[in-house]
Amino acid sequence: MTPHSHDAPLGAAAALDGQGACIAEARHLAAGFLTRMRAEHEIAVSERAVEATQLVVSELVTNAQKYAAGPILLDLRITGDLVEVQVWDADPVLPVARATDAGRVGQHGLEIVMALCQGFEAMREPVGKRLTARLALTDDPFHGGTR
C-alpha cells in the first residue's frame, strides 16, 4: 500500500451529543474510518496509527465532554500522509499543556496528545473552539510528518 496522494481529502464527520457513551462512539468512528481507508482506498495505515488516533480522539472528546456543555463535532480526514483529527466544542477556553509532573493525578490528556502528534493547534471559533491534531498514518520514517 502507498500513502494517499489524491488532491481531495477523504473524511468522516460525526456530531456527538456530549453525553455518556460519546467517547466510545468517537473512538469507534476513528478506528472504523482508518480501517475503511486502508481497505477501500488502499491507504497505508499502520496499526499503531489506528491506536494512536483512537487515543488522541479519546483525549480530545473527553476534554470536550468534561468542560463544554452541549454537542461535540468530530471530523476526521486524510491529508497526504497524515490523519487530521478535529474536535469542536462550545467552550471558548483553549486548553493549555501543563508542565510534566509524574506526581500529578489526571490532567495529562494534552501532554499525551502532543506526544503522539506531528502537529497540534487550538483555535477559537465564533462559537467555542476547534482542536486539530495531525498524526502520521504509518510508522515509516520516510512517510508522514516529522516532529
Buried (B, 14 or more C-beta within 10 A) or exposed (E): EEBBEEEEEBBBEBEBEBEEEBBEBBBBBBBEBBEBBBEEEEBBBBEBBBBBBBBBBBBBBBBBBEEBEEBBBBBBBBBBBBBBBBBBBBBEEEBEBEEEEEEEEEEBBBBBBBEBBBBBEBEEEEEBBBBBBBBBBBEEEEBBBEE
